[in-house]
Amino acid sequence: MFRRRCWWRRPPRCARGLFALTSGNGVALLSVDRLSVTLDGHTILRDVGFEVAAGQWVGILGPNGAGKTTLLRAIGGHIPFEGEVRLRGTPIEAMSAQEQARAQAFVRQARSLTFDFAVEEFVLLGRAPQRGWLQPYRESDRERVREALARVELEGFATRSVLSLSGGEMQRVFLAQALVQGADLLLLDEPTAHLDVHYQFSFMEQIRAQAEAGRTVLAVGHDLELAARYADRLLLIADGELRAQGPPASVLTPERIASVFGVRVALDQHPDGTLRIDYLGPVSSSDENRVPG
């Protein structure tokens, strides 16, 4: 049996209506309705629906193969789907590629690149939707790049080749590129997977600052404690279905964690709403704690 105690606590959040589903004009920034995805004859997602307001941070949790990344890719318009995805009330299929790129930025999992760029030039590509694909960049664009690299603690990396970077460094480059893109919606696919502890928290604090400035965040993750610490709301996906959504404390119950993740836990809660989790061990087939979530 193994035990792990998560002890950190979340600083106070700004008061911006954490659980409101829509913005002041009554239209959600992101609306997903009856979304289903079938790839190579296999159903990956079934009838997923939720809304997210401007300035909210929504975490997406679930076991491996649940459909989390597929959900992000569908919302980003990268794969075909059934159902409806709307950005500020407009179906994404009615938006041009440039309009979509101006509205949402996708921060992928860090991976090796097969082409060479200087870091500054790679991040600068994030400004293309704002300039137009063939318009020259301005000094103001390059200043945005310098500011973004400073935010992700990559000062001095501007002339480095992206091929020389570690996975964690490349992940921060992807974030810098998303920041200069200026999109209202940030789609993050396991953004801290390649980062050490310091940069995990630094990365998440940068995303928190973006949310508090009014950007909307939809982030896939595996770390339950980290998601509960930072997200305003959570979506819990298992077997391609949305099993639960709401504030972290209401979604991450011991029974639901046992059912979805197959692990027994004990939960505490700090006064600020942050969950503290004890991992007690895997659920056995005869464990009574494993009940439907």
C-alpha positions in Angstrom: 0.0 0.0 0.0 1.2 3.5 -0.8 0.4 6.9 0.7 0.9 10.3 -0.7 0.0 13.6 0.9 -0.7 16.7 -1.1 -0.2 19.7 1.2 0.0 22.9 -0.9 -2.8 25.4 -0.7 -4.2 27.7 -3.3 -3.9 31.5 -2.8 -7.1 33.5 -2.9 -8.6 33.9 -6.4 -10.0 37.2 -7.7 -13.7 37.5 -7.4 -15.0 36.9 -10.9 -18.0 34.6 -10.6 -16.2 31.3 -10.5 -19.2 29.1 -11.1 -21.1 31.3 -13.6 -21.6 29.5 -16.9 -22.0 32.5 -19.2 -20.5 36.0 -19.6 -22.3 39.2 -18.9 -24.1 39.3 -22.3 -25.6 35.9 -21.6 -23.6 34.1 -24.2 -21.0 31.5 -23.2 -17.5 31.9 -24.6 -17.4 28.2 -25.4 -20.5 26.0 -25.8 -20.3 22.3 -26.5 -23.5 20.4 -27.2 -24.0 16.6 -27.9 -20.4 16.3 -29.2 -19.5 12.8 -30.4 -16.3 11.7 -32.1 -15.7 8.4 -34.1 -12.3 7.7 -35.4 -11.4 4.6 -37.5 -14.7 3.1 -36.6 -14.3 3.5 -32.9 -16.5 5.8 -30.8 -14.1 8.0 -28.7 -16.6 10.5 -27.3 -20.4 10.3 -26.9 -22.8 13.2 -26.4 -20.5 15.5 -24.4 -22.0 18.9 -23.5 -20.9 21.8 -21.3 -20.5 25.6 -21.4 -17.6 27.8 -20.2 -17.7 31.5 -19.5 -15.0 34.0 -20.3 -12.3 34.0 -17.7 -13.0 30.6 -16.4 -10.4 27.8 -16.0 -11.9 24.4 -16.6 -9.8 21.3 -16.0 -10.5 18.0 -17.9 -9.6 14.9 -16.0 -9.9 11.2 -16.7 -7.9 8.0 -17.1 -5.8 7.2 -20.1 -7.8 6.7 -23.2 -10.9 8.4 -21.8 -11.1 10.9 -24.7 -9.6 14.0 -23.1 -7.2 15.0 -25.9 -9.8 14.0 -28.5 -12.2 16.5 -26.9 -9.6 19.3 -27.1 -8.8 18.5 -30.7 -12.5 18.5 -31.7 -13.1 21.9 -30.0 -10.0 23.2 -31.8 -11.4 22.1 -35.1 -8.6 19.6 -35.8 -10.8 16.4 -36.2 -14.3 15.8 -37.5 -17.1 15.5 -34.9 -20.9 15.3 -34.6 -22.8 17.8 -32.5 -22.0 21.5 -32.0 -19.1 23.6 -30.8 -19.7 27.4 -30.6 -17.3 30.2 -29.8 -19.2 33.3 -28.6 -22.3 31.8 -30.2 -20.7 31.1 -33.6 -20.3 27.5 -34.8 -16.6 26.8 -35.4 -17.4 25.3 -38.8 -18.7 28.7 -39.8 -15.4 30.3 -38.9 -12.4 30.6 -41.3 -9.1 29.1 -40.2 -7.8 32.6 -39.4 -10.8 33.4 -37.3 -10.4 30.2 -35.4 -6.7 30.9 -34.8 -7.5 34.4 -33.5 -10.1 33.0 -31.2 -8.3 29.9 -29.7 -4.7 28.8 -29.1 -3.7 25.1 -28.8 -0.8 24.3 -26.5 0.1 20.7 -27.4 2.1 18.2 -25.5 5.8 18.8 -26.1 7.3 16.7 -28.8 10.4 16.6 -31.0 10.2 18.8 -34.1 11.6 17.8 -37.4 12.4 21.3 -38.7 14.7 23.9 -37.3 13.7 27.4 -36.0 15.3 29.9 -33.7 13.1 30.0 -30.6 12.2 33.7 -31.2 11.1 32.9 -34.8 9.1 29.9 -33.7 7.2 31.9 -31.1 6.7 34.7 -33.6 4.6 32.3 -35.7 1.9 32.8 -33.0 1.4 36.4 -34.3 0.6 35.2 -37.9 -3.2 35.1 -37.3 -3.2 38.7 -36.1 -1.0 40.0 -39.0 -2.3 37.9 -41.8 -0.4 35.0 -43.2 1.7 37.0 -45.7 2.0 40.3 -43.9 5.4 41.2 -42.4 5.9 41.2 -38.7 6.3 44.5 -36.9 8.6 45.5 -34.0 5.6 45.4 -31.7 5.2 41.7 -32.6 8.8 41.0 -31.7 8.4 42.9 -28.4 5.4 40.7 -27.6 7.7 37.6 -28.2 10.3 39.0 -25.9 7.7 39.6 -23.2 6.3 36.1 -23.6 9.7 34.5 -23.4 10.4 36.4 -20.2 7.0 35.2 -18.7 7.9 31.6 -19.3 11.5 32.1 -17.9 13.2 31.6 -21.3 15.1 34.9 -21.5 18.3 34.3 -23.4 16.8 31.5 -25.5 15.7 33.7 -28.4 18.5 32.6 -30.7 18.6 29.0 -29.6 17.5 26.3 -32.0 14.2 24.6 -31.1 16.0 21.3 -31.9 18.4 21.8 -29.0 15.7 22.2 -26.3 14.5 19.7 -23.7 10.9 18.6 -23.6 10.2 20.9 -20.7 11.8 23.9 -22.4 9.9 23.2 -25.6 6.6 23.0 -23.6 7.3 26.5 -22.3 8.1 27.7 -25.9 4.6 26.4 -27.0 3.1 28.4 -24.1 5.0 31.5 -25.2 3.7 31.1 -28.7 0.1 30.7 -27.4 0.5 33.9 -25.3 1.6 36.0 -28.3 -1.3 34.6 -30.4 -3.7 36.7 -28.3 -6.6 34.3 -28.4 -9.4 34.4 -25.9 -9.5 30.6 -25.4 -6.4 28.6 -24.4 -6.6 24.8 -25.1 -3.9 23.1 -23.0 -3.1 19.4 -23.6 -1.3 18.1 -20.4 0.8 21.3 -20.2 2.9 20.2 -17.3 3.7 16.7 -18.4 7.4 17.4 -19.2 8.1 20.0 -16.5 9.9 19.6 -13.2 8.2 20.8 -10.0 9.3 24.4 -10.1 8.2 24.9 -13.7 5.0 23.1 -13.1 4.0 25.7 -10.6 5.5 28.6 -12.7 3.6 27.4 -15.8 0.3 27.1 -13.9 0.7 30.5 -12.3 1.2 32.0 -15.8 -2.0 30.4 -16.9 -3.8 31.6 -13.8 -2.7 35.2 -14.7 -4.1 34.7 -18.2 -7.4 33.5 -16.7 -7.6 36.4 -14.3 -7.0 38.8 -17.2 -10.1 37.4 -18.9 -8.8 34.6 -21.0 -10.7 31.2 -20.9 -8.7 28.1 -20.2 -9.6 24.5 -21.0 -6.8 22.2 -19.7 -6.3 18.4 -19.9 -4.4 16.9 -17.0 -3.6 13.8 -15.0 -2.7 15.3 -11.7 -5.9 15.5 -9.6 -4.4 17.7 -6.9 -2.9 20.2 -9.4 -6.2 20.5 -11.3 -8.1 20.9 -8.1 -5.8 23.6 -6.9 -6.0 25.8 -10.0 -9.3 25.0 -11.9 -12.5 26.8 -11.2 -14.5 23.8 -12.5 -13.6 20.2 -13.5 -14.9 17.9 -16.3 -14.5 14.2 -15.5 -14.5 12.0 -18.5 -14.4 8.2 -18.6 -15.1 5.7 -21.4 -15.9 8.6 -23.7 -18.6 10.1 -21.5 -18.9 13.1 -19.3 -19.3 11.6 -15.9 -19.4 14.7 -13.8 -18.8 18.5 -13.9 -18.7 21.2 -11.4 -16.4 22.7 -8.7 -13.4 20.4 -7.8 -14.8 19.5 -4.4 -18.0 18.2 -5.9 -16.4 16.3 -8.7 -13.5 14.6 -6.9 -15.3 12.5 -4.4 -13.7 9.3 -3.0 -16.4 7.2 -4.6 -16.0 8.8 -8.0 -12.2 8.6 -7.9 -12.5 4.9 -7.0 -14.9 4.2 -9.8 -13.1 6.2 -12.5 -9.4 5.9 -11.6 -9.5 2.6 -9.6 -7.7 4.0 -6.6 -8.9 4.5 -3.0 -8.4 7.9 -1.5 -9.1 10.0 1.6 -9.9 13.7 1.1 -9.5 16.7 3.2 -10.4 20.3 2.3 -8.7 23.5 3.1 -10.9 26.6 4.0 -10.0 28.1 0.6 -11.6 25.1 -1.2 -8.4 23.3 -2.2 -8.5 19.5 -1.9 -5.9 17.6 0.0 -5.7 14.0 -1.2 -4.3 10.8 0.5 -3.8 8.0 -2.1 -4.4 4.8 -0.1 -3.9 2.1 -2.7 -5.5 0.5 -5.8 -9.1 -0.7 -5.7 -9.5 -4.4 -5.7 -12.3 -6.2 -7.4 -14.0 -6.9 -4.1 -13.5 -3.3 -2.7 -16.8 -1.9 -1.6 -15.5 1.6 -2.3 -15.7 1.0 -6.0 -19.2 2.2 -6.8 -20.6 3.9 -9.9 -19.5 7.6 -10.2 
